[in-house]
Amino acid sequence: MSPLAARVVDAETAGGEAFRTKDSAPVLRDGRMVNAMSVDVEDYFQVQAFADKVDRDAWESQESRVERNTEAVLALFAESGVTATFFTLGWVAERHPALIRRIVDAGHELASHGYAHIRADSQTADAFRADIRRTKGLLEDTGGVPVRGYRAATFSIGEGNLWAFDVLAEEGYAYSSSIYPVVHDYYGMPRAPRFAFYPRQAGGIEEYPVTTLRFGSRNLPCGGGGYFRLLPYTMSRWAMKRVNTTDRRPCIFYFHPWEIDPGQPRMAGISAKTRFRHYTNLDRMAGRLRHLCRDFAWDRMDRVFSPGGEA
């Protein structure tokens, strides 16, 4: 059997279920492996860490900065020649339809982040279905393109709600990027496969976990978010290059538009840990992203992984 052929991961190491991995040849460009760039389009007040400070009913009263920040991200990508996948809240698309069309017109992939950043593991199957159906229809009507990808708010698909993948497949999604195989206080499924896999025995929808580096018996996060801001850039670059060269797999990187906005309003009444996580190095993020765009080759999720393609 070819080393790139599909194989089955042992159930004990895959969260109690046998997952068939998708091992396909990586995409190369000018001799470099192409990695997947992604953006979670949400505003600064919509993050999980602020969920107990700003009710969804109060979102309309907050100063919105998501359009200007996403425009800045689009400009940075245009400057760097990068195309990406934008996992977008339906709530944002409803209020900023022109932004959605600009994302599509610039050649980026439009994908779903759910409607209002509600954790998938807090929803019933019926509520989850209604959420992802509503968001898919809204994004497709606004952007004028098919929406095939989904990312759960706060990576909230895990061992307790794997049924969500069945619902996603039934609602016409081709792939998800909703699992981060690490230990974290908000999310994580550390025993999940580290690379692309079929999350249900019957196949169908594909899951593309955010990138981790295997170190001993643990997975270390190196796929973006707060870790990218908090750790030295040289460490993130080294870890991603190691995944490319040692694992021979593309990386999946993600960040949020609010992470390049050091002037965003400060939230009152949050813990020191939350303040540190959310605000540290916001002023350095754009510069680090420019280095990242230069140091690696990037493209949209759907073009890097070809959901529905041969396993």
C-alpha positions in Angstrom: 0.0 0.0 0.0 1.3 3.5 -0.9 2.3 5.6 2.1 -0.2 8.2 0.8 -3.1 5.7 0.9 -5.9 6.0 3.4 -5.3 4.2 6.7 -7.3 3.6 9.9 -6.2 5.3 13.2 -6.4 3.1 16.3 -9.7 3.8 18.1 -7.9 4.2 21.5 -5.9 7.1 20.2 -8.8 8.8 18.4 -11.3 9.7 21.1 -13.0 6.3 21.2 -13.8 6.0 17.6 -11.8 4.7 14.6 -11.2 7.5 12.2 -10.0 7.0 8.6 -7.3 9.5 7.8 -7.0 11.3 4.5 -3.4 11.1 3.4 -3.0 12.8 0.0 0.0 14.3 -1.7 0.6 17.9 -0.5 0.2 20.8 -2.9 3.6 22.3 -3.9 4.3 25.8 -5.4 7.8 26.8 -6.5 9.1 23.8 -4.5 7.4 24.9 -1.3 4.5 23.1 0.4 1.3 25.2 0.3 -0.3 25.7 3.7 -3.9 26.7 4.5 -4.6 30.3 5.7 -7.8 31.0 7.5 -9.5 33.9 9.2 -12.4 33.6 11.8 -14.5 36.7 11.0 -16.0 37.9 14.2 -15.8 41.1 16.2 -13.7 41.7 19.4 -16.8 41.5 21.7 -18.0 38.2 20.3 -15.1 36.0 21.5 -15.8 33.2 24.0 -13.7 34.8 26.7 -16.2 37.8 26.8 -19.4 35.7 26.6 -20.2 36.4 30.3 -19.6 40.1 29.8 -21.5 41.0 26.7 -24.8 39.3 26.1 -25.7 38.6 22.5 -28.7 41.0 23.0 -26.2 43.7 23.6 -24.0 43.2 20.6 -25.8 45.9 18.6 -24.8 48.4 21.3 -21.1 47.7 21.0 -18.7 49.6 18.8 -18.3 47.5 15.7 -14.8 47.2 14.2 -15.1 44.0 12.3 -15.5 45.6 8.9 -12.5 47.9 9.1 -10.3 45.2 10.6 -11.3 42.6 8.0 -10.6 45.2 5.3 -7.2 45.6 6.8 -6.7 41.8 6.6 -7.8 41.8 2.9 -5.3 44.6 2.2 -2.5 42.7 3.9 -3.3 39.5 1.9 -3.4 41.5 -1.3 -0.1 43.0 -0.6 1.4 39.5 0.1 -0.4 37.7 -2.7 -2.2 35.3 -0.3 -5.6 33.8 -0.7 -7.4 32.4 2.4 -10.6 31.0 3.8 -12.8 33.3 5.7 -14.9 31.5 8.3 -17.6 34.1 8.8 -20.4 34.6 11.3 -23.8 34.9 9.8 -24.5 37.8 12.2 -21.6 39.7 10.6 -22.7 38.9 7.1 -26.2 40.2 7.7 -24.8 43.6 8.9 -22.0 43.9 6.4 -23.0 42.3 3.1 -20.7 44.5 1.1 -17.7 43.1 3.1 -18.8 39.6 2.2 -18.8 40.4 -1.5 -15.4 42.0 -1.2 -14.0 38.8 0.4 -15.4 36.8 -2.5 -14.4 39.3 -5.2 -10.8 39.1 -3.9 -10.7 35.4 -4.6 -10.9 34.1 -1.1 -13.1 31.2 0.0 -16.2 32.0 2.0 -17.1 29.5 4.7 -19.3 29.3 7.8 -18.5 30.1 11.4 -22.1 29.6 12.5 -24.6 32.5 13.0 -23.9 34.0 16.4 -20.7 32.3 17.8 -22.7 29.8 19.9 -20.6 26.8 20.9 -21.7 23.6 19.1 -21.3 21.6 22.2 -24.0 23.7 23.9 -26.6 23.1 21.2 -29.0 20.3 20.6 -28.8 18.5 17.3 -31.9 20.4 16.1 -30.6 23.8 17.2 -27.2 23.0 15.6 -28.9 22.1 12.3 -31.0 25.2 12.3 -27.9 27.4 13.0 -25.7 25.9 10.2 -28.5 25.8 7.7 -29.4 29.5 8.3 -25.8 30.6 8.1 -25.0 28.6 5.0 -28.0 30.0 3.2 -27.3 33.6 4.3 -23.6 33.5 3.2 -24.5 31.9 -0.1 -27.2 34.4 -0.8 -24.9 37.3 0.1 -21.6 36.1 -1.5 -23.1 34.4 -4.5 -20.9 31.3 -4.1 -21.3 27.8 -2.6 -20.3 27.5 1.1 -18.6 24.1 1.7 -16.6 24.7 4.8 -17.5 25.1 8.5 -15.6 26.0 11.7 -17.3 25.6 15.0 -17.2 28.6 17.4 -14.2 28.0 19.8 -13.4 24.7 18.2 -16.4 23.2 20.1 -16.7 19.9 18.3 -15.2 17.1 20.4 -15.7 13.6 21.8 -19.1 14.5 23.2 -20.8 15.8 20.1 -19.3 14.0 17.1 -22.9 13.7 15.9 -22.4 17.3 14.6 -20.4 15.9 11.7 -23.4 13.9 10.5 -25.6 17.0 10.6 -23.0 19.0 8.7 -22.9 16.4 6.0 -26.7 16.2 5.8 -26.8 20.0 5.4 -24.4 20.0 2.4 -21.1 20.9 4.0 -18.0 19.2 2.5 -15.5 19.8 5.3 -15.0 21.1 8.8 -12.1 22.6 10.6 -13.5 22.5 14.1 -11.1 20.3 16.2 -7.9 21.5 17.8 -6.2 18.3 19.1 -4.7 20.0 22.2 -5.5 20.4 25.9 -7.1 23.8 26.5 -9.5 25.2 29.1 -12.0 26.3 26.4 -11.7 23.5 23.8 -9.6 20.6 22.6 -9.7 16.9 21.6 -6.1 15.9 22.2 -6.7 12.2 21.1 -8.1 13.2 17.7 -5.8 12.6 14.6 -3.5 15.6 14.0 -4.1 15.7 10.3 -7.0 15.5 7.8 -9.5 12.6 8.6 -13.0 11.4 8.1 -14.7 11.8 11.5 -17.4 9.2 11.0 -17.2 5.6 10.0 -19.3 6.2 6.9 -17.0 8.8 5.6 -18.5 11.8 3.9 -17.5 15.1 5.5 -13.8 15.7 6.2 -12.2 17.3 9.2 -9.1 19.4 9.0 -7.7 19.9 12.5 -5.8 23.0 13.3 -2.0 22.3 13.2 -0.1 20.9 16.2 3.5 19.9 16.7 4.0 16.5 18.3 6.5 16.7 21.2 7.0 13.5 23.2 3.5 12.3 24.1 1.8 15.7 23.7 0.5 17.9 20.9 1.7 21.5 21.1 -0.4 24.2 19.4 1.3 25.9 16.5 -1.7 26.8 14.3 -2.2 30.4 15.2 -4.6 32.3 17.4 -3.3 33.6 20.8 -0.4 31.3 20.7 1.0 33.1 17.7 0.8 36.4 19.4 2.1 35.3 22.8 5.1 33.2 21.6 8.1 34.5 19.7 7.6 34.5 16.0 10.7 32.4 15.5 9.2 29.6 17.6 6.0 29.5 15.5 8.0 29.6 12.3 10.2 26.7 13.4 7.2 24.6 14.5 5.3 25.1 11.3 8.4 24.4 9.2 9.0 21.2 11.2 5.4 20.0 10.4 6.1 20.7 6.7 9.4 19.0 6.6 9.2 16.2 9.1 5.5 15.3 9.0 5.3 16.3 5.3 1.9 17.8 5.9 0.5 21.3 5.2 -0.2 23.5 8.2 -3.6 25.1 9.0 -3.2 28.6 10.4 -6.0 30.8 11.8 -6.4 34.3 13.3 -9.1 36.9 13.9 -9.5 40.4 12.4 -9.6 41.9 15.9 -6.1 40.6 16.5 -4.5 43.3 14.3 -6.4 46.0 16.1 -4.5 47.4 19.1 -7.0 50.3 19.4 -10.0 48.2 20.1 -12.1 49.1 23.2 -10.9 47.4 26.4 -13.4 45.2 28.1 -14.0 45.9 31.8 -14.3 43.3 34.6 -12.2 40.6 32.9 -9.7 38.4 34.7 -5.9 39.0 34.4 -5.5 35.8 32.4 -8.2 36.8 29.9 -6.7 40.3 29.6 -3.3 38.8 29.0 -4.5 36.4 26.4 -6.7 38.8 24.5 -4.6 42.0 24.4 -0.9 40.9 24.4 1.0 41.9 21.3 -2.0 43.2 19.3 0.4 45.9 18.1 2.8 43.3 16.7 0.3 41.0 15.0 0.2 42.6 11.6 4.0 42.6 11.3 4.2 39.0 12.3 1.5 38.1 9.7 3.5 39.8 7.0 6.6 37.7 8.0 4.4 34.6 8.0 3.0 35.3 4.5 6.6 35.8 3.2 8.1 32.7 5.0 5.5 30.2 3.8 3.3 29.5 0.8 -0.5 29.9 1.5 -3.8 29.2 -0.1 -7.5 28.6 0.6 -8.6 25.6 2.6 -10.5 24.1 -0.2 -7.6 24.3 -2.6 -5.1 22.9 -0.2 -7.2 19.9 0.9 -9.6 19.4 -2.0 -12.6 18.2 0.1 -14.3 15.3 -1.6 -11.2 14.4 -3.5 -9.4 11.0 -3.4 -8.2 9.8 -0.1 
